[in-house]
Amino acid sequence: MKKTFLITSEFLGVGDDELGATLMGSFLRKLCTAEALPKEIIFYNSAVKLLAEGSAVLDAIEMLSKKGVGLTACGTCVNFYGLADKMEPVNMGDMAGIIHELMASGHVVTV
């Protein structure tokens, strides 16, 4: 079954941002070593910052990409945060494409 992960924030959980950033880094790095990987990860809202130049988790992002996980960033979000020229090579999606991907997925996990 095709799994899609939806990452909605640069932080994992709600509370202290420093802790949330640490937890997100841990989550993405552990995901790299998981036996089963999602087919696609969609990043929107502040989660697109995880894909930008200078992100503390680019090592994990690059490893996931090398392992064949599709990475899609919300183009509206990228433009909102002024990151268009700082993005690592990822798919830039619009809301119609994101909806299509979510509907085509057998299972969606929101992180």
N, CA, C and O atoms as CSV, one atom per row, in Angstrom:
chain,resi,resn,atom,element,x,y,z
A,1,MET,N,N,0.841,-1.175,0.000
A,1,MET,CA,C,0.000,0.000,0.000
A,1,MET,C,C,0.893,1.247,0.000
A,1,MET,O,O,1.826,1.359,0.795
A,2,LYS,N,N,0.588,2.165,-0.896
A,2,LYS,CA,C,1.356,3.395,-1.018
A,2,LYS,C,C,1.089,4.300,0.180
A,2,LYS,O,O,-0.058,4.617,0.493
A,3,LYS,N,N,2.176,4.711,0.847
A,3,LYS,CA,C,2.052,5.628,1.983
A,3,LYS,C,C,2.610,6.997,1.608
A,3,LYS,O,O,3.648,7.112,0.958
A,4,THR,N,N,1.900,8.009,2.030
A,4,THR,CA,C,2.342,9.388,1.863
A,4,THR,C,C,2.413,10.023,3.238
A,4,THR,O,O,1.476,9.917,4.029
A,5,PHE,N,N,3.533,10.688,3.521
A,5,PHE,CA,C,3.668,11.444,4.762
A,5,PHE,C,C,3.400,12.905,4.445
A,5,PHE,O,O,3.844,13.422,3.419
A,6,LEU,N,N,2.682,13.554,5.320
A,6,LEU,CA,C,2.352,14.964,5.196
A,6,LEU,C,C,2.979,15.679,6.385
A,6,LEU,O,O,2.539,15.506,7.522
A,7,ILE,N,N,3.998,16.475,6.123
A,7,ILE,CA,C,4.682,17.200,7.199
A,7,ILE,C,C,4.236,18.655,7.126
A,7,ILE,O,O,4.417,19.323,6.108
A,8,THR,N,N,3.647,19.137,8.227
A,8,THR,CA,C,2.968,20.424,8.225
A,8,THR,C,C,3.728,21.543,8.929
A,8,THR,O,O,3.296,22.696,8.900
A,9,SER,N,N,4.848,21.221,9.557
A,9,SER,CA,C,5.587,22.213,10.331
A,9,SER,C,C,7.059,21.842,10.378
A,9,SER,O,O,7.422,20.679,10.203
A,10,GLU,N,N,7.892,22.824,10.613
A,10,GLU,CA,C,9.321,22.544,10.786
A,10,GLU,C,C,9.598,21.922,12.150
A,10,GLU,O,O,10.710,21.464,12.412
A,11,PHE,N,N,8.594,21.906,13.011
A,11,PHE,CA,C,8.720,21.349,14.357
A,11,PHE,C,C,7.835,20.117,14.497
A,11,PHE,O,O,6.775,20.045,13.875
A,12,LEU,N,N,8.250,19.165,15.292
A,12,LEU,CA,C,7.430,17.995,15.582
A,12,LEU,C,C,6.744,18.230,16.919
A,12,LEU,O,O,7.402,18.382,17.948
A,13,GLY,N,N,5.425,18.257,16.894
A,13,GLY,CA,C,4.657,18.495,18.101
A,13,GLY,C,C,4.456,19.976,18.372
A,13,GLY,O,O,4.964,20.838,17.655
A,14,VAL,N,N,3.708,20.240,19.418
A,14,VAL,CA,C,3.395,21.611,19.827
A,14,VAL,C,C,3.994,21.837,21.202
A,14,VAL,O,O,3.865,20.998,22.093
A,15,GLY,N,N,4.642,22.961,21.367
A,15,GLY,CA,C,5.280,23.294,22.634
A,15,GLY,C,C,6.544,24.075,22.358
A,15,GLY,O,O,6.535,25.023,21.573
A,16,ASP,N,N,7.611,23.692,22.985
A,16,ASP,CA,C,8.884,24.374,22.828
A,16,ASP,C,C,9.441,24.137,21.417
A,16,ASP,O,O,9.586,22.993,20.987
A,17,ASP,N,N,9.751,25.223,20.706
A,17,ASP,CA,C,10.246,25.113,19.331
A,17,ASP,C,C,11.608,24.440,19.246
A,17,ASP,O,O,11.865,23.691,18.303
A,18,GLU,N,N,12.474,24.689,20.201
A,18,GLU,CA,C,13.801,24.056,20.179
A,18,GLU,C,C,13.661,22.534,20.310
A,18,GLU,O,O,14.316,21.775,19.596
A,19,LEU,N,N,12.815,22.114,21.215
A,19,LEU,CA,C,12.558,20.681,21.367
A,19,LEU,C,C,11.893,20.122,20.111
A,19,LEU,O,O,12.247,19.038,19.649
A,20,GLY,N,N,10.934,20.860,19.562
A,20,GLY,CA,C,10.246,20.420,18.350
A,20,GLY,C,C,11.185,20.256,17.172
A,20,GLY,O,O,11.027,19.330,16.376
A,21,ALA,N,N,12.173,21.154,17.049
A,21,ALA,CA,C,13.165,21.044,15.972
A,21,ALA,C,C,14.050,19.821,16.179
A,21,ALA,O,O,14.366,19.111,15.225
A,22,THR,N,N,14.446,19.577,17.416
A,22,THR,CA,C,15.264,18.397,17.731
A,22,THR,C,C,14.490,17.123,17.417
A,22,THR,O,O,15.036,16.187,16.832
A,23,LEU,N,N,13.216,17.088,17.806
A,23,LEU,CA,C,12.394,15.909,17.551
A,23,LEU,C,C,12.188,15.675,16.054
A,23,LEU,O,O,12.205,14.529,15.604
A,24,MET,N,N,11.994,16.750,15.271
A,24,MET,CA,C,11.823,16.598,13.829
A,24,MET,C,C,13.094,16.038,13.199
A,24,MET,O,O,13.027,15.164,12.334
A,25,GLY,N,N,14.249,16.537,13.629
A,25,GLY,CA,C,15.515,16.011,13.122
A,25,GLY,C,C,15.662,14.538,13.439
A,25,GLY,O,O,16.074,13.756,12.582
A,26,SER,N,N,15.333,14.154,14.653
A,26,SER,CA,C,15.410,12.754,15.055
A,26,SER,C,C,14.444,11.907,14.235
A,26,SER,O,O,14.798,10.822,13.775
A,27,PHE,N,N,13.221,12.407,14.052
A,27,PHE,CA,C,12.221,11.676,13.281
A,27,PHE,C,C,12.710,11.411,11.858
A,27,PHE,O,O,12.654,10.276,11.386
A,28,LEU,N,N,13.191,12.453,11.170
A,28,LEU,CA,C,13.616,12.294,9.782
A,28,LEU,C,C,14.837,11.382,9.658
A,28,LEU,O,O,14.925,10.590,8.720
A,29,ARG,N,N,15.764,11.488,10.587
A,29,ARG,CA,C,16.962,10.630,10.528
A,29,ARG,C,C,16.612,9.169,10.819
A,29,ARG,O,O,17.156,8.267,10.181
A,30,LYS,N,N,15.724,8.929,11.760
A,30,LYS,CA,C,15.288,7.552,12.045
A,30,LYS,C,C,14.470,6.996,10.885
A,30,LYS,O,O,14.546,5.805,10.584
A,31,LEU,N,N,13.696,7.847,10.238
A,31,LEU,CA,C,12.927,7.408,9.084
A,31,LEU,C,C,13.848,6.890,7.984
A,31,LEU,O,O,13.506,5.937,7.283
A,32,CYS,N,N,15.005,7.510,7.832
A,32,CYS,CA,C,15.981,7.071,6.822
A,32,CYS,C,C,16.405,5.623,7.015
A,32,CYS,O,O,16.758,4.945,6.050
A,33,THR,N,N,16.374,5.150,8.240
A,33,THR,CA,C,16.842,3.796,8.535
A,33,THR,C,C,15.692,2.792,8.662
A,33,THR,O,O,15.925,1.614,8.931
A,34,ALA,N,N,14.471,3.248,8.471
A,34,ALA,CA,C,13.314,2.358,8.582
A,34,ALA,C,C,13.287,1.358,7.429
A,34,ALA,O,O,13.729,1.664,6.322
A,35,GLU,N,N,12.772,0.172,7.696
A,35,GLU,CA,C,12.661,-0.855,6.657
A,35,GLU,C,C,11.675,-0.442,5.570
A,35,GLU,O,O,11.949,-0.615,4.382
A,36,ALA,N,N,10.542,0.098,5.968
A,36,ALA,CA,C,9.531,0.547,5.016
A,36,ALA,C,C,9.522,2.071,4.984
A,36,ALA,O,O,9.429,2.727,6.021
A,37,LEU,N,N,9.621,2.615,3.794
A,37,LEU,CA,C,9.636,4.068,3.624
A,37,LEU,C,C,8.361,4.525,2.919
A,37,LEU,O,O,7.749,3.759,2.173
A,38,PRO,N,N,7.968,5.763,3.155
A,38,PRO,CA,C,6.831,6.282,2.395
A,38,PRO,C,C,7.222,6.473,0.933
A,38,PRO,O,O,8.399,6.643,0.615
A,39,LYS,N,N,6.247,6.443,0.063
A,39,LYS,CA,C,6.500,6.700,-1.356
A,39,LYS,C,C,6.756,8.188,-1.573
A,39,LYS,O,O,7.553,8.575,-2.428
A,40,GLU,N,N,6.073,9.010,-0.792
A,40,GLU,CA,C,6.128,10.461,-0.975
A,40,GLU,C,C,6.059,11.157,0.374
A,40,GLU,O,O,5.374,10.692,1.285
A,41,ILE,N,N,6.773,12.278,0.499
A,41,ILE,CA,C,6.609,13.171,1.639
A,41,ILE,C,C,6.253,14.543,1.084
A,41,ILE,O,O,6.970,15.092,0.248
A,42,ILE,N,N,5.146,15.086,1.556
A,42,ILE,CA,C,4.700,16.415,1.145
A,42,ILE,C,C,4.952,17.361,2.306
A,42,ILE,O,O,4.569,17.083,3.442
A,43,PHE,N,N,5.601,18.488,2.008
A,43,PHE,CA,C,5.937,19.496,3.010
A,43,PHE,C,C,5.118,20.747,2.724
A,43,PHE,O,O,5.173,21.281,1.616
A,44,TYR,N,N,4.357,21.224,3.712
A,44,TYR,CA,C,3.679,22.500,3.522
A,44,TYR,C,C,3.725,23.317,4.797
A,44,TYR,O,O,4.160,22.843,5.846
A,45,ASN,N,N,3.266,24.560,4.685
A,45,ASN,CA,C,3.407,25.568,5.722
A,45,ASN,C,C,4.893,25.675,6.084
A,45,ASN,O,O,5.734,25.617,5.187
A,46,SER,N,N,5.241,25.827,7.353
A,46,SER,CA,C,6.650,26.057,7.694
A,46,SER,C,C,7.523,24.825,7.486
A,46,SER,O,O,8.746,24.927,7.592
A,47,ALA,N,N,6.948,23.682,7.198
A,47,ALA,CA,C,7.745,22.472,6.930
A,47,ALA,C,C,8.632,22.645,5.704
A,47,ALA,O,O,9.646,21.957,5.585
A,48,VAL,N,N,8.277,23.548,4.787
A,48,VAL,CA,C,9.121,23.746,3.601
A,48,VAL,C,C,10.510,24.257,3.990
A,48,VAL,O,O,11.464,24.096,3.228
A,49,LYS,N,N,10.630,24.866,5.162
A,49,LYS,CA,C,11.939,25.343,5.625
A,49,LYS,C,C,12.915,24.188,5.819
A,49,LYS,O,O,14.128,24.388,5.757
A,50,LEU,N,N,12.401,22.983,6.054
A,50,LEU,CA,C,13.256,21.808,6.227
A,50,LEU,C,C,14.001,21.456,4.941
A,50,LEU,O,O,15.033,20.786,4.989
A,51,LEU,N,N,13.494,21.896,3.806
A,51,LEU,CA,C,14.070,21.586,2.499
A,51,LEU,C,C,15.011,22.666,1.988
A,51,LEU,O,O,15.650,22.495,0.951
A,52,ALA,N,N,15.098,23.766,2.703
A,52,ALA,CA,C,15.847,24.933,2.221
A,52,ALA,C,C,17.317,24.885,2.620
A,52,ALA,O,O,17.697,24.263,3.612
A,53,GLU,N,N,18.118,25.554,1.823
A,53,GLU,CA,C,19.541,25.715,2.099
A,53,GLU,C,C,19.736,26.172,3.546
A,53,GLU,O,O,19.067,27.097,4.005
A,54,GLY,N,N,20.648,25.523,4.257
A,54,GLY,CA,C,20.919,25.872,5.643
A,54,GLY,C,C,20.110,25.078,6.653
A,54,GLY,O,O,20.342,25.191,7.857
A,55,SER,N,N,19.167,24.278,6.182
A,55,SER,CA,C,18.362,23.461,7.089
A,55,SER,C,C,19.255,22.464,7.825
A,55,SER,O,O,20.166,21.884,7.235
A,56,ALA,N,N,18.989,22.273,9.101
A,56,ALA,CA,C,19.779,21.350,9.919
A,56,ALA,C,C,19.484,19.886,9.609
A,56,ALA,O,O,20.168,18.996,10.115
A,57,VAL,N,N,18.468,19.630,8.778
A,57,VAL,CA,C,18.104,18.237,8.479
A,57,VAL,C,C,18.333,17.858,7.015
A,57,VAL,O,O,17.804,16.850,6.548
A,58,LEU,N,N,19.116,18.656,6.291
A,58,LEU,CA,C,19.344,18.343,4.880
A,58,LEU,C,C,20.005,16.986,4.683
A,58,LEU,O,O,19.799,16.347,3.652
A,59,ASP,N,N,20.799,16.533,5.656
A,59,ASP,CA,C,21.409,15.201,5.542
A,59,ASP,C,C,20.327,14.138,5.429
A,59,ASP,O,O,20.423,13.244,4.588
A,60,ALA,N,N,19.310,14.224,6.255
A,60,ALA,CA,C,18.212,13.257,6.224
A,60,ALA,C,C,17.384,13.417,4.950
A,60,ALA,O,O,16.984,12.424,4.344
A,61,ILE,N,N,17.128,14.650,4.545
A,61,ILE,CA,C,16.354,14.915,3.325
A,61,ILE,C,C,17.065,14.298,2.121
A,61,ILE,O,O,16.433,13.638,1.296
A,62,GLU,N,N,18.368,14.510,2.020
A,62,GLU,CA,C,19.139,13.961,0.900
A,62,GLU,C,C,19.146,12.438,0.927
A,62,GLU,O,O,19.064,11.807,-0.127
A,63,MET,N,N,19.243,11.835,2.106
A,63,MET,CA,C,19.237,10.378,2.212
A,63,MET,C,C,17.879,9.816,1.791
A,63,MET,O,O,17.817,8.808,1.087
A,64,LEU,N,N,16.805,10.456,2.211
A,64,LEU,CA,C,15.481,9.990,1.810
A,64,LEU,C,C,15.317,10.070,0.293
A,64,LEU,O,O,14.764,9.161,-0.327
A,65,SER,N,N,15.794,11.147,-0.292
A,65,SER,CA,C,15.725,11.293,-1.741
A,65,SER,C,C,16.530,10.198,-2.441
A,65,SER,O,O,16.062,9.614,-3.419
A,66,LYS,N,N,17.734,9.917,-1.949
A,66,LYS,CA,C,18.573,8.870,-2.536
A,66,LYS,C,C,17.925,7.495,-2.427
A,66,LYS,O,O,18.167,6.617,-3.256
A,67,LYS,N,N,17.100,7.314,-1.398
A,67,LYS,CA,C,16.410,6.032,-1.209
A,67,LYS,C,C,15.119,5.945,-2.016
A,67,LYS,O,O,14.383,4.964,-1.915
A,68,GLY,N,N,14.847,6.975,-2.820
A,68,GLY,CA,C,13.698,6.933,-3.713
A,68,GLY,C,C,12.414,7.530,-3.184
A,68,GLY,O,O,11.364,7.390,-3.812
A,69,VAL,N,N,12.473,8.193,-2.042
A,69,VAL,CA,C,11.276,8.844,-1.503
A,69,VAL,C,C,11.060,10.150,-2.264
A,69,VAL,O,O,11.969,10.976,-2.355
A,70,GLY,N,N,9.871,10.336,-2.803
A,70,GLY,CA,C,9.549,11.591,-3.473
A,70,GLY,C,C,9.367,12.706,-2.453
A,70,GLY,O,O,8.764,12.500,-1.400
A,71,LEU,N,N,9.885,13.878,-2.766
A,71,LEU,CA,C,9.790,15.027,-1.867
A,71,LEU,C,C,9.091,16.159,-2.608
A,71,LEU,O,O,9.560,16.603,-3.656
A,72,THR,N,N,7.982,16.620,-2.068
A,72,THR,CA,C,7.223,17.692,-2.699
A,72,THR,C,C,7.040,18.829,-1.716
A,72,THR,O,O,6.620,18.622,-0.577
A,73,ALA,N,N,7.357,20.030,-2.166
A,73,ALA,CA,C,7.167,21.236,-1.364
A,73,ALA,C,C,6.000,22.033,-1.930
A,73,ALA,O,O,5.851,22.143,-3.147
A,74,CYS,N,N,5.190,22.577,-1.065
A,74,CYS,CA,C,4.094,23.460,-1.458
A,74,CYS,C,C,4.698,24.755,-2.012
A,74,CYS,O,O,5.370,25.493,-1.292
A,75,GLY,N,N,4.451,25.020,-3.289
A,75,GLY,CA,C,5.013,26.214,-3.930
A,75,GLY,C,C,4.533,27.507,-3.301
A,75,GLY,O,O,5.316,28.446,-3.160
A,76,THR,N,N,3.276,27.580,-2.923
A,76,THR,CA,C,2.737,28.777,-2.267
A,76,THR,C,C,3.486,29.041,-0.966
A,76,THR,O,O,3.808,30.185,-0.644
A,77,CYS,N,N,3.760,27.965,-0.220
A,77,CYS,CA,C,4.468,28.095,1.062
A,77,CYS,C,C,5.911,28.531,0.846
A,77,CYS,O,O,6.423,29.382,1.573
A,78,VAL,N,N,6.561,27.949,-0.150
A,78,VAL,CA,C,7.940,28.324,-0.471
A,78,VAL,C,C,8.013,29.809,-0.804
A,78,VAL,O,O,8.910,30.510,-0.334
A,79,ASN,N,N,7.077,30.287,-1.610
A,79,ASN,CA,C,7.054,31.710,-1.970
A,79,ASN,C,C,6.734,32.582,-0.767
A,79,ASN,O,O,7.322,33.653,-0.610
A,80,PHE,N,N,5.820,32.149,0.079
A,80,PHE,CA,C,5.450,32.913,1.272
A,80,PHE,C,C,6.666,33.160,2.160
A,80,PHE,O,O,6.852,34.263,2.674
A,81,TYR,N,N,7.493,32.131,2.337
A,81,TYR,CA,C,8.684,32.245,3.191
A,81,TYR,C,C,9.900,32.788,2.440
A,81,TYR,O,O,10.974,32.907,3.030
A,82,GLY,N,N,9.760,33.117,1.168
A,82,GLY,CA,C,10.856,33.689,0.392
A,82,GLY,C,C,12.018,32.729,0.187
A,82,GLY,O,O,13.180,33.132,0.232
A,83,LEU,N,N,11.702,31.464,-0.036
A,83,LEU,CA,C,12.738,30.429,-0.119
A,83,LEU,C,C,12.968,29.895,-1.529
A,83,LEU,O,O,13.727,28.941,-1.700
A,84,ALA,N,N,12.341,30.479,-2.534
A,84,ALA,CA,C,12.405,29.919,-3.891
A,84,ALA,C,C,13.836,29.722,-4.384
A,84,ALA,O,O,14.117,28.744,-5.077
A,85,ASP,N,N,14.729,30.623,-4.043
A,85,ASP,CA,C,16.114,30.500,-4.517
A,85,ASP,C,C,17.003,29.724,-3.548
A,85,ASP,O,O,18.208,29.610,-3.770
A,86,LYS,N,N,16.423,29.194,-2.482
A,86,LYS,CA,C,17.205,28.479,-1.474
A,86,LYS,C,C,16.791,27.020,-1.329
A,86,LYS,O,O,17.222,26.337,-0.400
A,87,MET,N,N,15.963,26.549,-2.237
A,87,MET,CA,C,15.435,25.192,-2.117
A,87,MET,C,C,16.399,24.168,-2.707
A,87,MET,O,O,17.014,24.389,-3.751
A,88,GLU,N,N,16.508,23.057,-2.014
A,88,GLU,CA,C,17.208,21.897,-2.549
A,88,GLU,C,C,16.349,21.345,-3.688
A,88,GLU,O,O,15.161,21.656,-3.770
A,89,PRO,N,N,16.929,20.538,-4.557
A,89,PRO,CA,C,16.122,20.004,-5.665
A,89,PRO,C,C,14.990,19.097,-5.167
A,89,PRO,O,O,15.223,17.960,-4.758
A,90,VAL,N,N,13.777,19.619,-5.211
A,90,VAL,CA,C,12.576,18.867,-4.839
A,90,VAL,C,C,11.487,19.233,-5.832
A,90,VAL,O,O,11.619,20.195,-6.588
A,91,ASN,N,N,10.429,18.473,-5.826
A,91,ASN,CA,C,9.265,18.812,-6.642
A,91,ASN,C,C,8.557,19.987,-5.986
A,91,ASN,O,O,8.365,20.020,-4.771
A,92,MET,N,N,8.176,20.944,-6.809
A,92,MET,CA,C,7.369,22.058,-6.319
A,92,MET,C,C,5.932,21.756,-6.714
A,92,MET,O,O,5.630,21.581,-7.894
A,93,GLY,N,N,5.049,21.696,-5.726
A,93,GLY,CA,C,3.672,21.348,-6.013
A,93,GLY,C,C,2.719,22.478,-5.708
A,93,GLY,O,O,3.017,23.380,-4.924
A,94,ASP,N,N,1.565,22.411,-6.344
A,94,ASP,CA,C,0.498,23.339,-5.999
A,94,ASP,C,C,-0.573,22.555,-5.256
A,94,ASP,O,O,-0.478,21.333,-5.142
A,95,MET,N,N,-1.583,23.237,-4.755
A,95,MET,CA,C,-2.581,22.571,-3.929
A,95,MET,C,C,-3.338,21.501,-4.712
A,95,MET,O,O,-3.687,20.463,-4.150
A,96,ALA,N,N,-3.596,21.734,-5.995
A,96,ALA,CA,C,-4.284,20.717,-6.804
A,96,ALA,C,C,-3.443,19.442,-6.878
A,96,ALA,O,O,-3.971,18.339,-6.742
A,97,GLY,N,N,-2.144,19.594,-7.093
A,97,GLY,CA,C,-1.254,18.430,-7.144
A,97,GLY,C,C,-1.152,17.720,-5.800
A,97,GLY,O,O,-1.102,16.492,-5.740
A,98,ILE,N,N,-1.121,18.493,-4.733
A,98,ILE,CA,C,-1.054,17.902,-3.386
A,98,ILE,C,C,-2.332,17.110,-3.105
A,98,ILE,O,O,-2.275,15.998,-2.580
A,99,ILE,N,N,-3.474,17.681,-3.452
A,99,ILE,CA,C,-4.741,16.971,-3.257
A,99,ILE,C,C,-4.755,15.686,-4.070
A,99,ILE,O,O,-5.168,14.640,-3.569
A,100,HIS,N,N,-4.310,15.753,-5.314
A,100,HIS,CA,C,-4.259,14.558,-6.159
A,100,HIS,C,C,-3.382,13.482,-5.520
A,100,HIS,O,O,-3.769,12.314,-5.475
A,101,GLU,N,N,-2.218,13.863,-5.033
A,101,GLU,CA,C,-1.299,12.910,-4.408
A,101,GLU,C,C,-1.924,12.279,-3.162
A,101,GLU,O,O,-1.818,11.071,-2.954
A,102,LEU,N,N,-2.562,13.083,-2.354
A,102,LEU,CA,C,-3.203,12.561,-1.143
A,102,LEU,C,C,-4.337,11.597,-1.486
A,102,LEU,O,O,-4.492,10.563,-0.835
A,103,MET,N,N,-5.118,11.927,-2.491
A,103,MET,CA,C,-6.244,11.071,-2.880
A,103,MET,C,C,-5.768,9.770,-3.517
A,103,MET,O,O,-6.453,8.752,-3.418
A,104,ALA,N,N,-4.610,9.785,-4.169
A,104,ALA,CA,C,-4.075,8.590,-4.818
A,104,ALA,C,C,-3.336,7.685,-3.837
A,104,ALA,O,O,-3.027,6.539,-4.164
A,105,SER,N,N,-3.057,8.183,-2.658
A,105,SER,CA,C,-2.305,7.423,-1.678
A,105,SER,C,C,-3.217,6.435,-0.950
A,105,SER,O,O,-4.367,6.751,-0.644
A,106,GLY,N,N,-2.709,5.265,-0.681
A,106,GLY,CA,C,-3.472,4.278,0.068
A,106,GLY,C,C,-3.553,4.609,1.546
A,106,GLY,O,O,-4.485,4.188,2.232
A,107,HIS,N,N,-2.577,5.365,2.040
A,107,HIS,CA,C,-2.519,5.697,3.459
A,107,HIS,C,C,-1.755,7.002,3.628
A,107,HIS,O,O,-0.649,7.140,3.106
A,108,VAL,N,N,-2.323,7.953,4.343
A,108,VAL,CA,C,-1.669,9.243,4.600
A,108,VAL,C,C,-1.371,9.360,6.086
A,108,VAL,O,O,-2.249,9.152,6.924
A,109,VAL,N,N,-0.134,9.693,6.405
A,109,VAL,CA,C,0.301,9.894,7.783
A,109,VAL,C,C,0.666,11.365,7.934
A,109,VAL,O,O,1.547,11.859,7.230
A,110,THR,N,N,-0.004,12.069,8.843
A,110,THR,CA,C,0.311,13.467,9.109
A,110,THR,C,C,1.273,13.534,10.278
A,110,THR,O,O,1.027,12.967,11.343
A,111,VAL,N,N,2.369,14.236,10.061
A,111,VAL,CA,C,3.422,14.358,11.066
A,111,VAL,C,C,3.400,15.768,11.608
A,111,VAL,O,O,4.205,16.109,12.475
